[in-house]
């Protein structure tokens, strides 16, 4: 039986033995499986209900690079040497995998290989890449609520790419406008009333809407 996405990532983190890792090693270790698993690793910290702070913007920049390559039809990810040397904390990776039960549970309940022709269609994948670029651009904005929902959309799309699940990819595309709306409204409130206003008003309203 094939390991689940969470088992794949847990095994990868365990193999690091508690050592920090550079982006080059990440790319070389899991990039041979294509863009999907690497995008999933980069999106997960910011996609968590309690995101790890300080990583959304730099990871968003890297996802922008990968999304551009995906849009151009590149088969395997590549990063410039300066980015490859950037260190990623083992504690961050471990935190993300341990605390990613909810997004993993949601995705792993639904994900399976299906609509394979759609998942491999280059025009459809170009639309996926454009969506990833837009969501990654939102991740780069240093404002509350501009990264969590877009990161979760990238997480869904990455999982769909890994499993060649055309239906999950379509769901991710449908959720993208909602994520963009949340991020856009938070950005508007943050610019007009200040970042504290996002914490005081938008976040509680969103939690109430979601019933959390």
Residue frames as a rotation matrix with the C-alpha (Angstrom) as fourth column:
UNK 1
0.580 0.815 0.000 0.00
0.815 -0.580 0.000 0.00
0.000 0.000 -1.000 0.00
UNK 2
-0.090 -0.637 0.766 1.40
0.581 -0.658 -0.479 3.40
0.809 0.402 0.429 -1.02
UNK 3
-0.538 -0.151 -0.830 2.30
0.816 -0.340 -0.467 5.73
-0.212 -0.928 0.306 1.90
UNK 4
0.626 0.778 0.044 0.05
0.777 -0.619 -0.114 8.75
-0.061 0.105 -0.993 2.42
UNK 5
0.428 -0.435 0.792 1.28
0.212 -0.804 -0.556 12.30
0.878 0.406 -0.252 1.87
UNK 6
0.712 -0.129 0.690 1.69
-0.656 -0.472 0.589 12.83
0.250 -0.872 -0.420 5.62
UNK 7
0.832 -0.435 0.344 3.65
0.186 0.804 0.566 9.56
-0.523 -0.407 0.749 5.92
UNK 8
0.523 -0.647 0.555 5.90
0.735 0.013 -0.678 10.63
0.432 0.762 0.482 3.05
UNK 9
0.386 -0.349 0.854 6.67
-0.226 -0.933 -0.279 13.94
0.895 -0.085 -0.439 4.75
UNK 10
0.847 -0.060 0.528 7.04
-0.521 0.105 0.847 12.39
-0.106 -0.993 0.058 8.19
UNK 11
0.758 -0.594 0.270 9.58
0.590 0.801 0.105 9.91
-0.278 0.080 0.957 6.80
UNK 12
0.378 -0.622 0.685 11.47
0.518 -0.471 -0.714 12.73
0.767 0.625 0.144 5.07
UNK 13
0.525 -0.140 0.840 11.64
-0.577 -0.783 0.230 14.85
0.626 -0.605 -0.492 8.25
UNK 14
0.912 -0.170 0.374 12.71
-0.212 0.585 0.783 11.83
-0.352 -0.793 0.497 10.34
UNK 15
0.669 -0.685 0.289 15.52
0.729 0.528 -0.436 11.08
0.147 0.502 0.852 7.88
UNK 16
0.447 -0.496 0.744 17.00
-0.064 -0.848 -0.526 14.52
0.892 0.188 -0.411 8.61
UNK 17
0.084 -0.434 -0.897 17.76
0.818 0.544 -0.187 13.39
0.569 -0.718 0.401 12.17
UNK 18
0.600 0.247 -0.761 16.96
0.722 -0.577 0.382 16.75
-0.344 -0.779 -0.525 13.73
UNK 19
-0.484 -0.856 -0.179 19.37
0.630 -0.483 0.608 18.65
-0.607 0.182 0.773 11.48
UNK 20
0.293 0.485 -0.824 18.47
-0.273 -0.784 -0.558 21.84
-0.916 0.388 -0.097 9.64
UNK 21
-0.016 -0.207 0.978 18.46
0.815 0.564 0.133 21.49
-0.579 0.799 0.160 5.88
UNK 22
-0.645 -0.189 -0.740 19.18
-0.203 -0.892 0.405 23.85
-0.737 0.411 0.537 3.01
UNK 23
0.336 0.867 -0.368 16.77
-0.589 -0.112 -0.800 24.43
-0.735 0.485 0.473 0.14
UNK 24
-0.151 -0.476 -0.866 19.14
-0.968 0.249 0.032 22.71
0.200 0.843 -0.499 -2.25
UNK 25
-0.968 -0.197 0.158 18.87
-0.237 0.927 -0.290 19.48
-0.089 -0.318 -0.944 -0.29
UNK 26
-0.213 0.967 0.143 15.08
-0.189 0.103 -0.977 19.83
-0.959 -0.235 0.161 -0.22
UNK 27
0.375 0.345 -0.860 14.99
-0.864 -0.205 -0.459 20.21
-0.335 0.916 0.222 -3.99
UNK 28
-0.428 -0.650 -0.629 17.44
-0.828 0.560 -0.015 17.38
0.362 0.515 -0.777 -4.61
UNK 29
-0.931 0.034 0.362 15.70
-0.193 0.797 -0.572 15.00
-0.309 -0.602 -0.736 -2.18
UNK 30
-0.268 0.925 0.271 12.04
0.402 0.363 -0.841 15.49
-0.876 -0.116 -0.468 -3.06
UNK 31
-0.007 0.248 -0.969 12.19
-0.650 -0.737 -0.184 17.52
-0.760 0.629 0.166 -6.27
UNK 32
-0.912 -0.354 -0.208 12.80
-0.386 0.565 0.729 14.38
-0.140 0.745 -0.652 -8.31
UNK 33
-0.557 0.801 0.221 9.12
0.715 0.597 -0.363 13.60
-0.423 -0.044 -0.905 -7.76
UNK 34
-0.152 0.476 0.866 8.20
0.767 -0.496 0.407 16.80
0.623 0.726 -0.290 -9.55
UNK 35
-0.611 -0.077 0.788 6.89
-0.136 -0.970 -0.200 20.09
0.779 -0.230 0.583 -8.28
UNK 36
0.286 0.957 -0.049 3.99
-0.058 0.068 0.996 18.76
0.957 -0.282 0.075 -6.22
UNK 37
0.529 -0.078 -0.845 5.67
0.770 0.462 0.439 17.48
0.356 -0.883 0.304 -3.06
UNK 38
-0.599 -0.796 -0.085 8.09
0.777 -0.553 -0.302 20.42
0.193 -0.247 0.950 -2.91
UNK 39
-0.528 0.504 0.684 5.24
-0.176 -0.852 0.492 22.93
0.831 0.139 0.539 -3.24
UNK 40
0.522 0.757 -0.392 3.33
0.201 0.337 0.920 21.05
0.829 -0.559 0.024 -0.55
UNK 41
0.068 -0.604 -0.794 6.28
0.983 0.175 -0.049 21.29
0.169 -0.777 0.606 1.86
UNK 42
-0.850 -0.476 0.227 6.68
0.457 -0.880 -0.130 25.02
0.262 -0.007 0.965 1.22
UNK 43
-0.330 0.808 0.488 2.96
-0.248 -0.573 0.781 25.84
0.911 0.137 0.390 1.50
UNK 44
0.125 0.497 -0.859 2.25
0.594 0.656 0.466 23.77
0.795 -0.568 -0.213 4.62
UNK 45
-0.641 -0.394 -0.659 3.80
0.765 -0.256 -0.591 26.02
0.064 -0.883 0.465 7.34
UNK 46
-0.958 0.281 -0.064 1.63
-0.276 -0.958 -0.070 28.99
-0.081 -0.049 0.996 6.33
UNK 47
-0.409 0.846 -0.343 -1.45
-0.343 0.205 0.917 26.85
0.846 0.492 0.207 5.60
UNK 48
-0.624 0.135 -0.769 -1.78
0.638 0.656 -0.403 25.61
0.450 -0.743 -0.496 9.17
UNK 49
0.508 0.858 0.076 -4.61
0.589 -0.410 0.697 26.94
0.629 -0.310 -0.713 11.38
UNK 50
0.871 -0.392 -0.295 -1.80
0.027 -0.562 0.826 28.12
-0.490 -0.728 -0.480 13.69
UNK 51
0.846 -0.512 0.149 0.82
0.242 0.121 -0.963 29.03
0.475 0.850 0.227 11.08
UNK 52
0.231 -0.872 -0.431 4.51
0.908 0.035 0.417 29.20
-0.349 -0.488 0.800 11.84
UNK 53
0.885 0.199 -0.421 5.34
0.111 -0.968 -0.225 32.94
-0.452 0.152 -0.879 11.71
UNK 54
0.276 -0.832 -0.481 7.99
-0.511 -0.551 0.659 34.46
-0.814 0.064 -0.577 9.50
UNK 55
-0.573 -0.553 0.605 8.02
0.128 0.669 0.732 31.88
-0.810 0.497 -0.313 6.71
UNK 56
0.420 0.828 0.372 5.07
0.532 0.107 -0.840 32.81
-0.735 0.551 -0.395 4.49
UNK 57
0.780 -0.084 -0.620 6.85
-0.410 -0.817 -0.405 35.65
-0.473 0.570 -0.672 2.66
UNK 58
-0.252 -0.941 -0.227 10.22
-0.825 0.087 0.558 33.95
-0.505 0.328 -0.798 1.92
UNK 59
-0.578 0.104 0.809 8.52
0.260 0.963 0.063 30.67
-0.773 0.247 -0.584 1.01
UNK 60
0.565 0.822 -0.072 6.06
0.259 -0.260 -0.930 32.65
-0.783 0.507 -0.360 -1.12
UNK 61
0.341 -0.540 -0.769 8.97
-0.811 -0.583 0.050 34.06
-0.476 0.607 -0.637 -3.12
UNK 62
-0.722 -0.633 0.280 10.35
-0.443 0.733 0.516 30.55
-0.532 0.249 -0.809 -3.71
UNK 63
-0.171 0.751 0.638 6.89
0.505 0.623 -0.597 29.28
-0.846 0.221 -0.486 -4.73
UNK 64
0.645 0.329 -0.690 6.72
-0.326 -0.698 -0.637 32.17
-0.691 0.636 -0.343 -7.22
UNK 65
-0.296 -0.842 -0.451 9.94
-0.877 0.052 0.479 30.86
-0.380 0.537 -0.753 -8.79
UNK 66
-0.814 -0.013 0.581 8.58
0.048 0.995 0.089 27.31
-0.579 0.100 -0.809 -8.93
UNK 67
0.208 0.974 0.091 5.20
0.327 0.018 -0.945 28.43
-0.922 0.226 -0.315 -10.27
UNK 68
0.376 -0.168 -0.911 6.92
-0.745 -0.640 -0.190 30.31
-0.551 0.750 -0.366 -13.09
UNK 69
-0.717 -0.690 -0.104 8.86
-0.641 0.593 0.488 27.17
-0.275 0.416 -0.867 -14.02
UNK 70
-0.517 0.624 0.587 5.68
0.358 0.780 -0.514 25.10
-0.778 -0.055 -0.626 -13.88
UNK 71
0.493 0.725 -0.481 3.94
-0.098 -0.503 -0.859 27.59
-0.865 0.470 -0.177 -16.17
UNK 72
0.110 -0.554 -0.825 6.83
-0.949 -0.305 0.078 27.34
-0.295 0.775 -0.559 -18.64
UNK 73
0.814 0.354 -0.461 6.48
-0.502 0.827 -0.252 23.55
0.292 0.436 0.851 -18.72
UNK 74
-0.285 -0.958 0.044 9.65
-0.820 0.220 -0.529 22.64
0.497 -0.186 -0.848 -16.86
UNK 75
0.336 0.440 -0.833 9.55
-0.133 0.898 0.420 19.02
0.932 -0.030 0.360 -15.67
UNK 76
0.244 -0.315 -0.917 11.69
0.903 0.419 0.097 19.35
0.354 -0.852 0.387 -12.55
UNK 77
0.973 0.213 -0.091 12.19
0.231 -0.880 0.414 22.24
0.008 -0.424 -0.905 -10.10
UNK 78
-0.019 -0.985 0.170 15.31
0.847 -0.106 -0.521 24.41
0.531 0.134 0.837 -10.15
UNK 79
0.927 0.221 -0.302 16.47
0.355 -0.772 0.527 27.13
-0.116 -0.596 -0.794 -7.77
UNK 80
0.543 -0.773 0.328 19.39
-0.219 -0.507 -0.834 29.58
0.811 0.381 -0.444 -8.08
UNK 81
-0.145 -0.720 -0.679 22.43
0.507 0.535 -0.675 28.83
0.850 -0.442 0.288 -5.94
UNK 82
-0.795 -0.159 0.586 21.74
-0.324 -0.705 -0.631 31.69
0.513 -0.691 0.509 -3.51
UNK 83
0.164 0.932 0.323 18.28
-0.928 0.035 0.371 30.29
0.335 -0.361 0.871 -2.77
UNK 84
0.489 -0.037 -0.872 19.60
-0.009 0.999 -0.047 26.72
0.872 0.031 0.488 -2.59
UNK 85
-0.544 -0.805 -0.236 21.90
0.283 0.088 -0.955 27.79
0.790 -0.586 0.180 0.24
UNK 86
-0.241 0.524 0.817 19.02
-0.769 -0.616 0.168 29.17
0.592 -0.588 0.552 2.33
UNK 87
-0.963 -0.187 -0.193 18.58
-0.025 0.776 -0.630 27.12
0.268 -0.602 -0.752 5.51
UNK 88
0.070 0.997 0.030 15.25
-0.482 0.007 0.876 25.65
0.874 -0.076 0.481 6.57
UNK 89
-0.444 -0.229 0.866 14.78
-0.895 0.070 -0.440 24.88
0.040 -0.971 -0.236 10.25
UNK 90
-0.788 0.160 -0.594 14.20
0.091 0.985 0.144 21.23
0.608 0.060 -0.791 11.13
UNK 91
-0.812 0.513 -0.280 11.97
0.313 -0.023 -0.950 22.46
-0.493 -0.858 -0.141 13.96
UNK 92
-0.420 0.673 -0.609 9.79
-0.764 -0.624 -0.162 24.24
-0.489 0.397 0.776 11.39
UNK 93
-0.475 0.207 -0.855 9.44
-0.631 0.597 0.495 21.11
0.613 0.775 -0.152 9.28
UNK 94
-0.854 0.133 -0.503 8.72
0.389 0.805 -0.448 18.97
0.345 -0.578 -0.739 12.33
UNK 95
-0.730 0.606 -0.315 6.21
-0.074 -0.529 -0.846 21.55
-0.679 -0.594 0.431 13.66
UNK 96
-0.411 0.576 -0.706 4.45
-0.905 -0.353 0.239 21.65
-0.112 0.737 0.666 10.29
UNK 97
-0.541 0.182 -0.821 4.12
-0.285 0.879 0.382 17.89
0.791 0.440 -0.424 9.92
UNK 98
-0.874 0.186 -0.449 3.06
0.479 0.491 -0.728 17.37
0.085 -0.851 -0.518 13.54
UNK 99
-0.555 0.659 -0.507 0.50
0.063 -0.574 -0.816 20.18
-0.829 -0.485 0.277 13.47
UNK 100
-0.703 0.258 -0.663 -0.71
-0.709 -0.335 0.621 19.56
-0.062 0.906 0.419 9.93
UNK 101
-0.840 0.375 0.391 -3.22
0.259 0.912 -0.318 16.91
-0.476 -0.166 -0.863 10.97
UNK 102
0.063 0.963 -0.260 -6.25
0.071 -0.265 -0.962 18.93
-0.995 0.042 -0.085 9.90
UNK 103
0.205 0.042 -0.978 -5.15
-0.886 -0.417 -0.203 19.89
-0.416 0.908 -0.048 6.37
UNK 104
-0.807 -0.527 -0.266 -3.69
-0.590 0.744 0.315 16.43
0.032 0.411 -0.911 5.83
UNK 105
-0.665 0.624 0.410 -6.86
0.232 0.694 -0.681 14.75
-0.710 -0.358 -0.606 7.11
UNK 106
0.291 0.796 -0.531 -8.98
-0.324 -0.441 -0.837 16.84
-0.900 0.415 0.129 4.74
UNK 107
0.026 -0.356 -0.934 -6.78
-0.992 -0.126 0.020 16.22
-0.125 0.926 -0.356 1.73
UNK 108
-0.874 -0.484 -0.037 -6.04
-0.485 0.868 0.110 12.55
-0.022 0.114 -0.993 2.36
UNK 109
-0.342 0.840 0.421 -9.75
0.013 0.452 -0.892 11.81
-0.940 -0.300 -0.166 2.81
UNK 110
0.622 0.687 -0.377 -10.49
-0.277 -0.257 -0.926 13.07
-0.733 0.680 0.030 -0.70
UNK 111
0.085 -0.657 -0.749 -7.29
-0.951 -0.277 0.135 12.65
-0.296 0.701 -0.648 -2.71
UNK 112
0.153 -0.141 0.978 -6.89
0.161 0.980 0.116 9.73
-0.975 0.139 0.172 -5.09
UNK 113
-0.871 -0.471 -0.139 -5.74
-0.067 -0.166 0.984 9.29
-0.487 0.866 0.113 -8.70
UNK 114
0.037 0.901 0.433 -8.71
0.772 0.249 -0.585 10.28
-0.635 0.356 -0.686 -10.90
UNK 115
0.943 0.325 -0.071 -9.46
0.177 -0.671 -0.720 12.37
-0.282 0.666 -0.690 -13.96
UNK 116
0.182 -0.981 0.066 -5.88
0.543 0.156 0.825 11.65
-0.820 -0.114 0.561 -14.94
UNK 117
-0.015 -0.158 0.987 -6.30
0.981 -0.195 -0.016 13.16
0.195 0.968 0.158 -18.41
UNK 118
0.819 0.359 0.448 -7.27
0.267 -0.929 0.256 16.46
0.508 -0.090 -0.857 -16.82
UNK 119
0.843 -0.513 -0.164 -4.42
0.073 -0.192 0.979 16.29
-0.533 -0.837 -0.124 -14.30
UNK 120
-0.091 -0.923 0.375 -1.94
0.634 0.236 0.736 15.87
-0.768 0.305 0.564 -17.17
UNK 121
0.546 0.374 0.750 -3.49
0.831 -0.359 -0.425 18.36
0.110 0.855 -0.507 -19.58
UNK 122
-0.462 -0.887 -0.026 -0.93
0.882 -0.456 -0.122 21.09
0.097 -0.079 0.992 -20.24
UNK 123
-0.408 0.371 0.834 -3.50
0.083 -0.895 0.439 23.87
0.909 0.248 0.334 -20.61
UNK 124
0.728 0.667 -0.155 -5.19
0.156 0.059 0.986 22.88
0.667 -0.742 -0.062 -17.36
UNK 125
0.347 -0.692 -0.633 -1.79
0.936 0.217 0.276 22.68
-0.054 -0.688 0.723 -15.64
UNK 126
-0.598 -0.501 0.625 -1.00
0.564 -0.817 -0.116 26.16
0.569 0.283 0.772 -16.99
UNK 127
0.224 0.765 0.604 -4.13
-0.156 -0.583 0.797 27.41
0.962 -0.273 -0.011 -15.22
UNK 128
0.807 -0.026 -0.589 -2.98
0.542 0.427 0.724 25.63
0.233 -0.904 0.359 -12.05
UNK 129
-0.196 -0.975 -0.105 0.43
0.971 -0.178 -0.156 27.30
0.134 -0.132 0.982 -12.36
UNK 130
-0.422 0.110 0.900 -1.13
0.150 -0.970 0.189 30.75
0.894 0.215 0.393 -12.81
UNK 131
0.681 0.725 0.105 -3.27
-0.045 -0.102 0.994 30.17
0.731 -0.681 -0.037 -9.72
UNK 132
0.513 -0.591 -0.623 -0.21
0.857 0.393 0.333 29.10
0.048 -0.705 0.708 -7.74
UNK 133
-0.513 -0.724 0.461 1.56
0.711 -0.659 -0.244 32.29
0.480 0.202 0.853 -8.84
UNK 134
-0.047 0.586 0.809 -1.34
-0.148 -0.805 0.575 34.47
0.988 -0.092 0.124 -7.70
UNK 135
0.882 0.388 -0.269 -1.65
0.164 0.284 0.945 32.67
0.443 -0.877 0.187 -4.36
UNK 136
0.179 -0.906 -0.383 2.13
0.979 0.204 -0.024 32.84
0.100 -0.370 0.924 -3.82
UNK 137
-0.458 -0.289 0.840 2.08
0.340 -0.931 -0.135 36.59
0.821 0.224 0.525 -4.50
UNK 138
0.514 0.711 0.480 -0.49
-0.273 -0.395 0.877 36.94
0.813 -0.582 -0.009 -1.71
UNK 139
0.735 -0.310 -0.604 1.76
0.646 0.590 0.484 34.91
0.207 -0.745 0.634 0.60
UNK 140
-0.244 -0.950 0.195 4.49
0.852 -0.306 -0.424 37.49
0.463 0.062 0.884 0.08
UNK 141
0.050 0.337 0.940 2.38
-0.085 -0.936 0.340 40.33
0.995 -0.097 -0.018 1.51
UNK 142
-0.777 -0.428 -0.461 3.36
0.395 0.239 -0.887 40.94
0.490 -0.872 -0.017 5.18
UNK 143
-0.509 0.716 0.478 -0.20
-0.794 -0.605 0.061 41.36
0.332 -0.348 0.877 6.43
UNK 144
-0.722 0.287 0.629 -2.35
-0.266 0.725 -0.636 39.09
-0.639 -0.626 -0.447 8.63
UNK 145
0.155 0.863 0.481 -4.72
0.055 0.479 -0.876 36.77
-0.986 0.162 0.026 6.72
UNK 146
0.481 -0.017 -0.877 -3.06
-0.829 -0.336 -0.448 37.39
-0.287 0.942 -0.175 3.35
UNK 147
-0.424 -0.790 -0.443 -1.22
-0.880 0.476 -0.007 34.06
0.216 0.387 -0.896 3.47
UNK 148
-0.591 0.118 0.798 -3.16
-0.425 0.795 -0.432 31.30
-0.686 -0.594 -0.420 5.29
UNK 149
0.453 0.854 0.256 -6.03
-0.160 0.361 -0.919 30.78
-0.877 0.375 0.300 2.82
UNK 150
0.635 -0.268 -0.725 -3.84
-0.768 -0.115 -0.630 31.21
0.086 0.957 -0.279 -0.30
UNK 151
-0.488 -0.862 0.138 -1.29
-0.873 0.483 -0.068 28.80
-0.008 -0.153 -0.988 1.20
UNK 152
-0.279 0.463 0.842 -4.01
-0.250 0.811 -0.529 26.21
-0.927 -0.358 -0.110 1.77
UNK 153
0.790 0.524 -0.317 -5.07
-0.408 0.065 -0.911 26.52
-0.457 0.849 0.265 -1.88
UNK 154
0.134 -0.831 -0.540 -1.46
-0.928 0.085 -0.362 25.88
0.346 0.550 -0.760 -2.94
UNK 155
-0.597 -0.302 0.743 -1.38
-0.650 0.725 -0.228 22.94
-0.470 -0.619 -0.629 -0.51
UNK 156
0.314 0.811 0.494 -4.50
-0.194 0.564 -0.803 21.46
-0.929 0.156 0.334 -2.19
UNK 157
0.812 -0.025 -0.584 -3.14
-0.583 -0.093 -0.807 22.01
-0.035 0.995 -0.090 -5.68
UNK 158
-0.231 -0.971 -0.058 0.21
-0.960 0.237 -0.147 20.49
0.156 0.021 -0.988 -4.72
UNK 159
-0.414 0.158 0.896 -1.51
-0.404 0.851 -0.337 17.40
-0.816 -0.502 -0.288 -3.29
UNK 160
0.688 0.724 0.058 -3.54
-0.213 0.277 -0.937 17.09
-0.694 0.632 0.345 -6.49
UNK 161
0.479 -0.606 -0.635 -0.34
-0.845 -0.123 -0.521 17.27
0.237 0.786 -0.571 -8.53
UNK 162
-0.507 -0.720 0.474 1.38
-0.828 0.559 -0.037 14.60
-0.238 -0.411 -0.880 -6.43
UNK 163
-0.432 0.430 0.793 -1.53
-0.030 0.872 -0.489 12.16
-0.902 -0.235 -0.363 -6.75
UNK 164
-0.994 0.099 -0.054 -2.55
-0.064 -0.100 0.993 13.23
0.093 0.990 0.106 -10.28
UNK 165
-0.390 0.902 -0.184 -6.01
0.811 0.242 -0.532 13.97
-0.436 -0.357 -0.826 -8.93
UNK 166
-0.764 0.095 0.638 -7.75
0.440 -0.647 0.623 16.13
0.472 0.757 0.453 -11.51
UNK 167
0.311 0.950 -0.019 -10.82
0.609 -0.184 0.771 16.57
0.729 -0.252 -0.636 -9.31
UNK 168
0.409 -0.221 -0.885 -8.81
0.832 -0.309 0.462 17.92
-0.375 -0.925 0.057 -6.37
UNK 169
-0.733 -0.675 0.089 -6.99
0.636 -0.633 0.441 20.27
-0.242 0.380 0.893 -8.72
UNK 170
-0.385 0.684 0.620 -10.35
0.433 -0.459 0.776 21.56
0.815 0.567 -0.119 -9.95
UNK 171
0.597 0.583 -0.551 -11.53
0.743 -0.142 0.654 22.03
0.303 -0.800 -0.518 -6.35
UNK 172
-0.122 -0.749 -0.652 -8.36
0.835 -0.432 0.340 24.00
-0.536 -0.503 0.678 -5.59
UNK 173
-0.842 -0.162 0.515 -9.01
0.477 -0.670 0.569 26.26
0.252 0.725 0.641 -8.56
UNK 174
0.076 0.964 0.254 -12.60
0.484 -0.259 0.836 26.86
0.872 0.059 -0.486 -7.41
UNK 175
0.592 0.109 -0.799 -11.43
0.804 -0.144 0.577 27.74
-0.052 -0.984 -0.173 -3.89
UNK 176
-0.431 -0.895 0.116 -8.79
0.901 -0.433 0.011 30.17
0.040 0.109 0.993 -5.17
UNK 177
-0.293 0.332 0.897 -11.21
0.218 -0.890 0.401 33.12
0.931 0.313 0.188 -5.67
UNK 178
0.799 0.574 -0.181 -12.48
0.271 -0.075 0.960 32.68
0.537 -0.815 -0.215 -2.10
UNK 179
0.313 -0.784 -0.536 -8.92
0.916 0.100 0.387 32.69
-0.250 -0.613 0.750 -0.76
UNK 180
-0.583 -0.524 0.621 -8.14
0.709 -0.701 0.074 35.74
0.397 0.483 0.780 -2.89
UNK 181
0.216 0.765 0.607 -11.24
0.176 -0.642 0.746 37.49
0.960 -0.054 -0.273 -1.54
UNK 182
0.834 0.032 -0.550 -10.23
0.546 0.086 0.833 36.83
0.074 -0.996 0.055 2.07
UNK 183
-0.114 -0.976 -0.185 -6.69
0.952 -0.161 0.260 38.03
-0.283 -0.146 0.948 1.42
UNK 184
-0.471 -0.039 0.882 -7.87
0.579 -0.767 0.275 41.06
0.665 0.640 0.384 -0.55
UNK 185
0.594 0.749 0.293 -10.32
0.207 -0.494 0.844 42.16
0.778 -0.440 -0.448 2.13
UNK 186
0.664 -0.435 -0.608 -7.68
0.708 0.101 0.699 41.70
-0.243 -0.894 0.375 4.85
UNK 187
-0.420 -0.857 0.297 -5.23
0.908 -0.396 0.139 43.76
-0.001 0.328 0.945 2.79
UNK 188
-0.102 0.481 0.871 -7.84
0.366 -0.796 0.483 46.50
0.925 0.368 -0.095 2.31
UNK 189
0.882 0.450 -0.138 -8.61
0.261 -0.224 0.939 46.64
0.391 -0.865 -0.315 6.04
UNK 190
0.366 -0.830 -0.421 -4.91
0.873 0.150 0.464 46.54
-0.322 -0.537 0.780 6.88
UNK 191
-0.517 -0.573 0.636 -4.08
0.785 -0.613 0.085 49.43
0.341 0.543 0.767 4.55
UNK 192
-0.053 0.596 0.801 -7.01
0.145 -0.790 0.596 51.63
0.988 0.148 -0.045 5.53
UNK 193
0.786 0.480 0.391 -7.29
-0.315 -0.233 0.920 50.87
0.532 -0.846 -0.031 9.26
UNK 194
-0.039 -0.889 0.457 -3.96
-0.987 -0.038 -0.158 49.24
0.158 -0.457 -0.875 10.11
UNK 195
-0.483 -0.240 -0.842 -2.81
-0.301 0.949 -0.098 45.61
0.822 0.206 -0.531 10.64
UNK 196
-0.981 0.121 0.148 -4.24
-0.115 0.243 -0.963 45.59
-0.153 -0.962 -0.225 14.17
UNK 197
-0.229 0.959 -0.168 -7.71
-0.889 -0.276 -0.367 46.09
-0.398 0.065 0.915 12.70
UNK 198
-0.088 0.131 -0.987 -7.34
-0.668 0.728 0.156 42.82
0.739 0.673 0.024 10.80
UNK 199
-0.836 -0.298 -0.462 -6.64
0.121 0.720 -0.683 41.01
0.536 -0.627 -0.566 14.06
UNK 200
-0.879 0.476 0.029 -9.52
-0.198 -0.309 -0.930 42.76
-0.434 -0.823 0.366 15.87
UNK 201
-0.079 0.939 -0.336 -12.24
-0.750 -0.278 -0.600 42.57
-0.656 0.205 0.726 13.23
UNK 202
0.114 0.140 -0.984 -11.54
-0.938 0.343 -0.060 40.37
0.329 0.929 0.171 10.23
UNK 203
-0.769 -0.488 -0.414 -10.11
-0.344 0.861 -0.375 37.35
0.539 -0.145 -0.830 12.04
UNK 204
-0.798 0.520 0.305 -12.96
-0.164 0.299 -0.940 37.08
-0.580 -0.800 -0.153 14.59
UNK 205
0.106 0.870 -0.481 -15.54
-0.832 -0.187 -0.522 37.52
-0.544 0.456 0.704 11.83
UNK 206
-0.097 -0.228 -0.969 -13.90
-0.831 0.554 -0.047 34.79
0.547 0.801 -0.243 9.75
UNK 207
-0.969 -0.245 -0.040 -13.72
-0.171 0.776 -0.607 32.42
0.180 -0.581 -0.793 12.72
UNK 208
-0.458 0.873 0.170 -17.40
-0.392 -0.027 -0.920 33.04
-0.798 -0.488 0.354 13.42
UNK 209
0.195 0.513 -0.836 -18.29
-0.973 -0.005 -0.230 32.37
-0.122 0.859 0.498 9.80
UNK 210
-0.275 -0.419 -0.865 -16.36
-0.565 0.799 -0.207 29.09
0.778 0.432 -0.456 9.87
UNK 211
0.754 0.655 0.047 -17.68
-0.380 0.377 0.845 28.16
0.535 -0.655 0.533 13.31
UNK 212
0.244 -0.751 -0.614 -14.23
0.689 0.579 -0.435 27.84
0.682 -0.317 0.659 14.91
